[in-house]
Amino acid sequence: MKRADPTRAERRSNRPGSLGLPSVVWLVVAIAASFLLHARAINHPWISDDHVILKDNPTLRRTEASTPLRLIGLDYWSALDAEGRAFPLVGDRNLYRPATTISYWINARLTGITPAGLRSGNVLLHGLAAGILGLLCAALFGGPAGLLAGAAVLAHPVGTDVINRIVGRADILVLVGIAGFLLVARPIPGRGWSPFRVAAAALLALTALGAKETGLALLPIAALQAWLSRPPGAPWDRVRWIGPAIALSAGILVLGARTAFVGWPRYDPVPGLDLLMNPLSGMGWLERLPAALSLGSWYVQLLVAPWPLLTLDRPARLPDWGSPTVWIGAVVLAGMLLLLIHSVRRRHFWGLAAVWWLAMFALVGQILAPIGTYREVRIVYPFLGSLALGLAGAFALVRPPWRGPARAAAAIGVGLLMVLTIIRTDNYGSEVALYEADVRHHPDSPLTHLMLGVVYSEANRAGDARRARETALSLAPDSPQALNEVAALEVQAGNFPRAEELLSKALTLEPRHSVALMNLGNLRAQQDRLEEAHALLLRSERLNPAYSLIQVNLALVEALLGRPADALRRADLLGRQNPNDPNVAAIRRLAGGAR
């Protein structure tokens, strides 16, 4: 029997605009609210990796060679020079995030390569993510629940990290892509898969999967949504599985492109970054399980009680089976699994919150592979989708006479999140302020002191830089990274005996430490032992050819050795990669004098 067309009332009730506003208007309101809440962040300076990926990246400048099509063939840590030749920005060539890179390219064309212009793009996308999640939750659980979910995501202080660190856009795009896909692909009575709907779902899936590796969470979430959408006892409906098929096709396409352009994923720790890299690298699954379970409790804590927020949070000692956080994480994990099983049996959309959390946890909870840093605030951002669905589902269960108090409690909670967001935003006024806040909250972490020492040096606060780095070394006396950072200051200060002692120890602990080799080469150059300096710098270059500072030091030493052709060749290469590099002119002057 042919299905009757839905009535106007039915069509209205099936629209995501049940928030009380048309969908487009609601998204505009959410984006405007995002700009109001994060207005203080717009003019903050470059933070952390923003310098490498954005400020000094020639790919974002207006050149004929820089096109979105060319960007699809680049790994995340590579760029195109003015003549269209690819070169690495850093030594790591193992990330493939074309959606994120293309979004930077578009943003730079619209606003220029400025912190304010590019950060405004993050603020806009954050508002879009909150708006889409609000619409999705309204469609699943009703308008008031959707309003609460969208407001909670918008105001959550975890968002400050992905907004102020512009490179956090990858995490925002994952959330936009997954939430948008679920909104577009959800089955709606009387509405089939039009070509426009297929195209929108495919674009959103490619956005999530091409933005960051955590976008893979889309695949199980999309599959569960299709499963839960079938009413109990209803016949098998192949149409509702079109969405998961689109997501799977996008996943195969992105994985194929990644394999072709970058290669199969590999996650090897970078020599010499022992404090920054993941301490679980190289451990077996059973060895890292306690730390993984502890992370499960940490993710929940930052979602429901987000304070304090640490930029780079690596504990001084990894948790073991005697740590309470390990068992809290085990309880959380078991609870999510039970909730998922219950929702599958009862066909309740609560299950989307559980599978979203579990999929993200599997990808960044060190369960599958210990990749990236141990834990970082921006890693938590895509979990906000699970929080939104969980809050909306819980709010929808509230019945009279408790609805009034529940709405009051929700308003107070969102207001508190906004206050924490404003306080946290002030920490990003400078990198110094950011890492000073980290040290206040985490004074026993060598990594936080080390990063503070680095930014103090960049701010020309030599005394503070020395104290911070010495503190890091006292907390981690056998860390090659801490030994090298303190040694670099000793080289600058002319304290050669201690510098040599520290660098020798660092290279004994990690012979492949390219930056320690570079600093030892600089030490030899200052001692007028130029041939030894050149040999050490060449060894450093072989280990880390992408590090531009090694190239700068090599060029300077070659100019001093009377090899102007070699020095000028390196200067030309550096100039093509970064025309604004002030070292290029200095090398050319020195090489010209050497002639």
C-alpha positions in Angstrom: 0.0 0.0 0.0 1.3 3.4 -1.0 2.3 5.6 2.0 0.3 8.7 2.4 2.1 12.0 2.2 2.8 13.5 5.7 0.6 16.4 6.8 1.9 19.9 7.2 1.9 19.4 11.0 3.9 16.1 10.7 6.4 17.8 8.4 6.8 20.6 10.9 7.3 18.3 13.8 10.0 16.4 11.9 12.0 19.5 11.2 15.1 20.2 13.3 13.7 23.7 13.8 11.7 22.5 16.8 13.9 24.7 18.8 11.3 27.4 18.0 13.3 29.0 15.2 14.0 28.0 11.6 17.2 25.9 11.3 19.2 28.6 9.5 18.1 31.3 12.0 19.1 29.0 14.9 22.6 28.5 13.4 23.1 32.2 12.9 22.1 32.8 16.5 24.5 30.2 17.7 27.4 31.6 15.7 26.6 35.2 16.9 26.5 33.9 20.5 29.9 32.3 19.9 31.4 35.6 18.7 30.0 37.4 21.8 31.3 34.8 24.2 34.8 34.6 22.7 35.2 38.2 21.6 38.1 38.6 24.0 40.0 35.8 22.3 39.9 37.2 18.7 43.0 39.4 19.0 45.1 37.0 21.0 48.5 36.2 19.5 49.7 33.0 17.8 49.9 30.1 20.2 52.1 27.0 20.1 52.0 25.2 16.7 50.1 28.1 15.1 53.5 29.5 14.2 54.5 26.5 12.1 51.2 25.5 10.6 49.9 29.0 9.9 52.1 32.0 10.5 55.2 30.7 8.6 53.4 28.4 6.2 53.9 29.7 2.6 51.1 27.4 1.4 48.6 29.9 2.8 50.0 32.8 0.8 48.5 33.8 -2.6 50.6 31.9 -5.1 49.6 30.1 -8.3 50.9 26.8 -7.0 48.8 26.8 -3.9 45.4 25.4 -4.7 43.0 23.1 -2.9 43.7 20.3 -5.3 47.4 20.4 -4.5 46.6 20.5 -0.8 44.8 17.2 -1.0 48.2 15.6 -1.9 50.1 17.1 1.1 50.5 15.7 4.6 49.5 18.0 7.4 53.1 18.9 8.3 54.2 19.8 4.7 53.9 23.0 2.7 54.3 24.3 -0.9 57.0 26.9 -1.6 56.5 29.8 -4.0 57.4 27.6 -7.0 55.0 24.8 -6.0 57.5 22.4 -4.5 56.5 20.4 -1.4 58.8 20.6 1.6 58.3 19.4 5.3 57.6 22.0 7.9 58.8 19.7 10.7 60.2 16.2 10.9 56.8 14.5 11.5 55.2 13.4 8.2 52.6 11.1 9.4 49.3 13.1 9.6 46.8 13.5 6.8 44.2 16.2 7.4 43.2 17.7 4.0 39.9 19.1 5.2 41.6 21.1 8.0 44.4 22.4 5.6 41.9 23.4 2.9 39.8 25.3 5.6 43.0 27.3 6.5 43.5 28.0 2.8 40.0 29.3 2.4 40.2 31.3 5.7 43.5 32.9 4.6 42.0 34.0 1.3 39.0 35.7 3.1 40.8 37.3 6.1 44.5 37.2 5.5 47.1 35.3 7.5 46.5 37.0 10.9 45.7 35.6 14.3 42.4 37.6 14.4 41.3 36.5 10.9 42.1 32.8 11.4 40.8 32.6 14.9 37.5 34.2 13.8 37.1 31.1 11.6 37.5 28.9 14.7 34.9 31.0 16.6 32.5 30.7 13.7 33.0 26.9 13.4 32.6 26.5 17.2 29.2 28.3 17.0 28.3 26.2 14.0 29.1 23.0 16.0 27.0 24.1 18.9 24.1 25.0 16.6 24.2 21.7 14.7 24.3 19.7 18.0 21.4 21.8 19.3 19.3 21.0 16.2 20.2 17.3 16.3 19.3 17.0 20.0 16.0 19.0 19.4 15.1 16.5 16.6 15.8 13.5 18.8 14.6 14.7 22.3 12.6 17.9 21.8 13.2 21.6 21.6 14.1 22.4 25.2 16.5 19.5 25.4 18.1 20.8 22.1 18.4 24.3 23.5 20.2 23.0 26.6 22.6 20.8 24.6 23.5 23.6 22.2 24.1 26.1 25.0 26.2 23.7 27.0 28.5 23.0 24.0 28.7 26.7 23.2 29.6 27.7 26.7 31.9 24.8 27.7 35.4 26.0 28.6 37.1 23.2 26.7 36.2 25.2 23.6 38.7 27.9 24.7 41.6 25.7 23.8 40.5 24.9 20.2 39.6 28.5 19.6 42.7 30.2 20.9 45.1 27.6 19.5 44.0 28.0 15.9 45.4 24.5 15.1 42.6 23.2 17.3 40.4 23.7 14.2 40.9 20.0 13.3 39.0 19.0 16.5 36.2 21.6 15.7 35.8 20.2 12.2 35.5 16.7 13.5 32.6 17.8 15.7 30.9 19.8 12.9 31.3 16.9 10.5 30.0 14.1 12.8 27.1 16.2 14.2 26.2 17.6 10.8 26.2 14.1 9.2 23.9 12.7 11.9 21.5 15.6 11.4 21.4 15.2 7.7 21.4 11.4 7.6 18.7 10.8 10.3 15.7 9.0 8.9 12.6 11.3 8.6 9.2 9.9 7.7 8.2 10.9 4.2 11.6 12.2 3.3 13.9 10.2 1.0 17.5 10.6 -0.1 17.5 13.4 -2.6 20.7 14.2 -4.5 21.3 17.3 -2.4 20.9 15.3 0.8 23.4 12.6 -0.4 25.9 15.4 -1.4 25.5 17.1 2.0 26.0 13.9 3.9 29.1 13.0 1.8 30.6 16.4 2.3 30.1 16.3 6.1 31.5 12.8 6.3 34.6 13.9 4.3 34.9 16.9 6.6 35.0 14.7 9.7 37.2 12.0 8.3 39.5 14.5 6.6 39.9 16.9 9.5 41.6 14.6 12.0 42.1 10.9 12.8 39.4 11.0 15.5 36.9 11.5 12.6 36.9 7.7 12.3 34.4 7.8 15.2 31.8 8.7 12.6 31.6 5.2 11.3 30.2 3.4 14.5 28.1 6.4 15.4 26.4 6.5 12.0 25.8 2.8 12.0 24.2 2.9 15.5 22.0 5.8 14.4 20.7 3.8 11.5 20.0 0.8 13.7 18.2 2.8 16.4 16.1 4.6 13.8 14.2 1.4 13.0 11.1 1.0 15.2 10.8 -2.3 17.0 9.1 -4.9 14.8 9.5 -2.8 11.6 10.7 -4.6 8.5 14.2 -4.3 7.2 14.6 -1.0 5.5 17.6 -0.7 3.3 17.1 3.0 2.7 18.0 3.9 6.3 21.5 2.3 5.7 22.3 4.7 2.9 23.8 7.1 5.5 26.3 4.5 7.0 27.1 3.5 3.4 28.0 7.1 2.6 30.2 7.4 5.7 32.0 4.1 5.0 32.6 5.1 1.4 34.1 8.5 2.6 36.3 6.6 5.1 37.6 4.3 2.4 38.3 7.3 0.1 40.2 9.2 2.8 42.2 6.2 3.9 43.1 5.4 0.3 44.2 9.0 -0.3 46.2 9.0 2.9 47.9 5.7 2.0 48.7 7.1 -1.5 50.1 10.5 -0.4 51.4 9.9 3.1 51.7 6.1 3.7 50.3 3.8 6.2 49.9 5.2 9.8 52.9 4.9 12.0 53.4 6.5 15.4 57.0 6.6 16.4 58.2 8.9 19.2 60.4 11.8 18.1 63.9 11.4 19.6 64.7 14.2 22.0 61.1 15.1 22.9 60.8 12.6 25.8 58.7 14.9 28.0 56.4 16.1 25.3 55.9 12.7 23.6 53.5 10.0 24.9 55.1 8.1 27.7 53.1 5.0 26.7 54.8 4.7 23.3 56.5 1.3 23.1 54.5 -0.3 25.9 52.4 -3.3 25.4 48.6 -3.2 25.6 48.4 -4.7 29.1 51.1 -2.3 30.3 49.3 0.8 29.2 45.8 -0.4 30.2 45.9 1.3 33.7 46.8 4.7 32.2 44.1 4.2 29.5 41.4 3.6 32.1 42.6 6.6 34.1 42.2 8.7 31.0 38.6 7.5 30.9 37.9 9.2 34.2 39.9 12.3 33.1 37.7 12.8 30.0 34.5 12.6 32.0 35.9 15.0 34.6 36.8 17.6 32.0 33.3 17.2 30.5 31.3 17.5 33.7 33.7 19.4 36.0 36.0 21.3 33.6 38.5 22.9 36.0 41.4 23.3 36.1 42.2 23.0 32.4 45.8 22.3 31.6 47.2 22.9 28.2 49.6 19.9 28.2 48.7 17.6 31.1 51.2 14.8 31.6 51.4 13.4 35.2 54.8 13.2 36.9 54.0 9.5 37.4 51.8 7.2 35.4 48.8 5.7 37.3 49.0 2.0 38.2 46.3 -0.4 39.4 46.5 1.1 42.8 45.3 4.5 41.6 41.6 5.4 42.2 41.3 7.1 38.8 42.0 3.7 37.1 39.0 2.1 38.8 36.8 5.2 38.3 37.6 5.0 34.6 36.8 1.2 34.6 33.4 2.0 36.1 32.8 4.8 33.5 33.7 2.4 30.7 31.4 -0.3 32.0 28.6 2.1 32.5 28.9 3.3 28.9 28.8 -0.2 27.6 25.7 -1.1 29.7 24.0 2.1 28.5 24.8 1.2 24.9 23.5 -2.3 25.3 20.3 -1.0 27.0 19.7 1.5 24.3 20.2 -1.0 21.5 17.6 -3.3 23.1 15.1 -0.5 23.7 15.8 1.5 20.5 16.6 4.6 22.5 18.7 7.4 21.1 20.6 7.6 24.4 22.9 5.0 22.8 24.3 7.6 20.5 25.9 9.4 23.5 27.4 6.2 24.7 28.8 5.0 21.4 30.1 8.5 20.7 32.0 8.5 23.9 33.3 5.0 23.5 34.4 5.6 19.9 36.3 8.7 20.9 37.8 7.0 23.9 39.0 4.1 21.8 40.8 6.5 19.4 42.4 8.9 22.0 42.3 6.9 25.2 45.5 4.9 24.3 43.4 1.8 23.8 44.2 1.2 20.2 47.6 3.0 19.9 49.5 5.5 22.1 49.6 8.4 19.6 50.2 12.1 20.0 50.6 13.5 23.5 49.5 11.7 26.6 46.5 14.0 27.2 45.6 17.5 26.1 42.6 19.7 26.6 41.8 20.0 22.9 41.6 16.2 22.6 38.5 16.4 24.8 36.6 18.8 22.4 35.0 16.2 20.1 33.6 14.4 23.2 31.2 17.4 23.5 28.9 15.6 21.1 28.5 12.8 23.6 27.9 15.4 26.4 25.3 17.2 24.3 23.3 14.0 23.6 23.6 12.8 27.2 22.3 16.1 28.6 19.5 16.3 26.1 18.4 12.7 26.7 18.5 13.2 30.5 16.6 16.5 30.2 13.9 14.9 28.0 13.2 12.4 30.8 12.3 15.1 33.3 8.5 15.1 34.0 6.3 17.6 35.8 6.6 19.0 38.4 10.3 18.8 38.1 10.6 20.6 34.7 10.8 24.1 36.3 13.6 23.3 38.7 15.4 21.3 36.0 15.4 24.3 33.6 16.6 26.6 36.4 19.4 24.2 37.2 20.3 24.0 33.5 20.4 27.8 33.2 22.7 28.0 36.3 25.0 25.3 34.9 25.3 27.0 31.5 26.0 30.3 33.3 28.7 28.7 35.4 30.3 27.3 32.2 30.3 30.7 30.6 32.1 32.2 33.7 34.7 29.5 33.5 35.1 30.1 29.8 35.7 33.8 30.3 38.3 33.2 33.0 40.0 30.6 30.9 40.1 32.8 27.8 42.2 35.4 29.7 45.0 32.8 30.1 45.5 32.9 26.4 46.5 36.6 26.3 50.0 35.4 25.7 51.9 32.1 25.7 53.6 33.3 28.9 50.3 33.7 30.7 49.0 30.4 29.4 52.0 28.3 30.7 52.2 30.3 33.9 48.6 29.2 34.5 49.6 25.6 33.8 52.5 25.8 36.3 50.1 27.2 39.0 47.8 24.2 38.5 50.4 21.6 37.9 53.6 22.7 39.8 55.1 19.1 39.9 55.1 18.6 36.1 58.5 19.0 34.4 56.8 19.5 31.0 54.9 22.6 32.2 58.0 24.2 33.6 60.0 23.3 30.5 57.4 24.9 28.2 57.3 28.0 30.4 61.0 28.3 30.1 60.8 28.1 26.3 58.2 30.9 26.1 60.1 33.0 28.6 63.1 32.8 26.3 61.0 33.9 23.3 59.8 36.8 25.4 63.5 37.8 26.2 63.1 37.0 29.9 66.4 35.3 30.3 66.4 35.0 34.1 62.9 33.6 34.3 63.7 31.2 31.4 66.7 29.8 33.3 64.8 29.3 36.5 61.9 27.5 34.7 64.2 25.2 32.8 66.3 24.5 35.8 63.2 23.6 37.7 62.2 21.2 34.9 65.6 19.6 35.0 65.4 19.2 38.8 62.1 17.4 38.4 63.4 15.2 35.5 67.2 15.0 35.9 67.5 12.2 33.3 65.4 13.8 30.6 67.3 14.4 27.3 64.8 17.2 26.5 65.3 19.0 29.8 69.1 18.6 29.6 69.2 20.0 26.1 67.0 23.0 27.0 69.2 24.0 29.9 72.4 23.4 27.9 71.1 25.8 25.1 70.9 28.6 27.7 74.4 27.8 28.9 75.7 28.0 25.3 74.1 31.4 24.9 75.6 32.5 28.2 79.1 31.3 27.3 79.2 28.8 30.1 80.8 26.2 27.9 81.9 23.6 30.4 78.5 23.1 31.9 76.9 23.2 28.4 79.2 20.5 27.2 78.5 18.4 30.3 74.7 18.6 29.9 74.8 18.0 26.1 77.1 15.0 26.5 74.7 13.5 29.0 71.7 14.2 26.7 73.4 12.5 23.7 74.4 9.6 25.8 70.8 9.1 26.8 69.5 9.7 23.3 72.1 9.6 20.5 69.5 10.6 17.9 68.7 13.9 19.6 69.1 16.2 16.6 68.6 19.5 18.5 71.2 18.5 21.1 73.6 17.8 18.2 72.8 21.2 16.8 73.5 22.9 20.1 76.8 21.1 20.5 77.7 22.2 17.0 76.8 25.8 18.0 79.1 25.4 21.0 82.0 24.2 18.8 81.4 27.2 16.5 81.6 29.6 19.4 84.9 27.9 20.4 86.1 28.5 16.8 86.2 24.8 16.1 84.4 25.3 12.8 85.1 21.9 11.1 83.9 20.0 14.2 80.8 22.3 14.3 80.1 21.6 10.7 80.4 17.8 11.1 78.0 17.9 14.1 75.5 20.0 12.3 75.5 17.7 9.3 74.8 14.8 11.6 71.9 16.8 13.1 70.6 17.6 9.5 70.6 13.9 8.6 68.4 13.2 11.7 66.1 16.1 11.2 66.3 17.7 7.7 63.0 19.6 8.1 64.2 21.7 11.0 64.9 25.1 9.5 67.1 26.3 12.4 69.6 23.5 11.7 69.8 24.8 8.1 70.4 28.3 9.4 73.2 27.3 11.6 74.7 25.1 8.8 74.6 28.0 6.4 76.3 30.4 8.9 79.1 27.9 9.7 79.6 27.2 5.9 79.9 31.0 5.3 82.5 31.2 8.1 84.4 28.3 6.6 84.7 30.1 3.3 82.0 28.1 1.5 79.7 30.8 0.2 78.1 28.7 -2.5 76.9 26.2 0.0 75.7 28.9 2.4 73.8 30.8 -0.4 72.2 27.5 -1.6 70.8 27.0 1.9 69.7 30.7 2.1 67.9 30.4 -1.2 66.1 27.3 0.0 65.1 29.0 3.3 63.9 32.0 1.4 61.6 30.0 -0.9 60.1 28.3 2.1 59.7 31.4 4.2 60.4 34.8 2.5 60.0 36.6 5.9 62.8 34.6 7.6 65.2 37.3 9.0 68.0 34.8 9.0 68.1 34.6 5.2 69.4 38.2 4.8 72.0 37.6 7.5 73.3 34.5 5.8 73.5 36.3 2.5 75.5 39.2 4.0 77.9 36.8 5.7 78.3 34.7 2.6 78.9 37.7 0.5 81.6 38.8 2.9 83.2 35.4 2.8 83.7 35.8 -1.0 
